Amino acid sequence: MPKRVTITCPKTPDRRYFSEKIHRYSNRLNIYYNDRMLFLGINDAEEYLPIVLSQAVEYDESITNSFRFEYNIKIDTVEEYADILFQLTPEGKVNTYIIRKNYVEGSELLDENYKIEFEINGETVTLDKEYHKGNSHQIRFEHTYNYPLDIKWSSRKSFQGSDRVTYDEIEFRIDDEV
């Protein structure tokens, strides 16, 4: 059954995002569908926002389908590698895995207002700065879902001694192909 996958990286006027010019930020976000490349090298630096990408896929609802978001982030000399994996089961469950693959230098300076929010068809899971403790980290949670499936996640980053807040936002949506 054909489905439409849409990726949106918004640009909200009252929010600040990581910038290529100001923060020396870059991202090579690769998105895979069942281990096949769907979107390659998305750079969500503020200068390129908003971004909207869409593609039709052949989708078999009788098997577990996976979508993997492979983050390759660099801010100045600091690097962060992480995968976000969504496994969509035939029983209507979405298993979400967030896998940070390395220690992120400077993360110990995040203040108590730091958070990452995942919203899956209206249900929210919030992570705090504990996510950044240690050399690597893995988190798993599960939700029920139906179509259209709408998953949004965003981070709110603020550091000790600064009142500046930087956001990172993305939306992943699966609809029936029309």
Secondary structure by P-SEA (a helix, b strand, c coil): cbbbbbbbbcccccccccccccccbbbbbbbbccccccccccccccccccbbbbbccccccccbbbbbbbbbcccccbbbbbbbbbbbcccbbbbbbbbbccccccccccccccbbbbbcccbbbbbcccccccccbbbbbbbbbcccbbbbbbbbbbcccccbbbbbbbbbbbcccc
